Amino acid sequence: MCLAIPGKIIAITEQLDETFRKGKVSFGGIIKEINLFMVPEAVVGNYVLVHVGVAINVVDEEEAKATFNYLKQMGEVEELDAPDSIPL
């Protein structure tokens, strides 16, 4: 099964133009560099669904947190249960 994981954009790190951008996204404290070209409207502070390193949709905070919690319950993001993890 393929999953899209919700995360919060914490920085735009590279921007060639309005479309081709990369950013840092936090997944419960784990930070990854993500391609933002499919969500040109996304800004720092937005929550996005990420699939294979690409943000595919902007979602609201409540939906992102609910989805993230479901994935944790399913054991899909167990590494984020560490005591030092930053909340989503």
Secondary structure, DSSP 8 states (H G I E B T S, - for coil): ----EEEEEEEEEEESSSS-EEEEEEETTEEEEEE-TT-TT--TT-EEEEETTEEEEEE-HHHHHHHHHHHHHTTTTGGGGSTT----
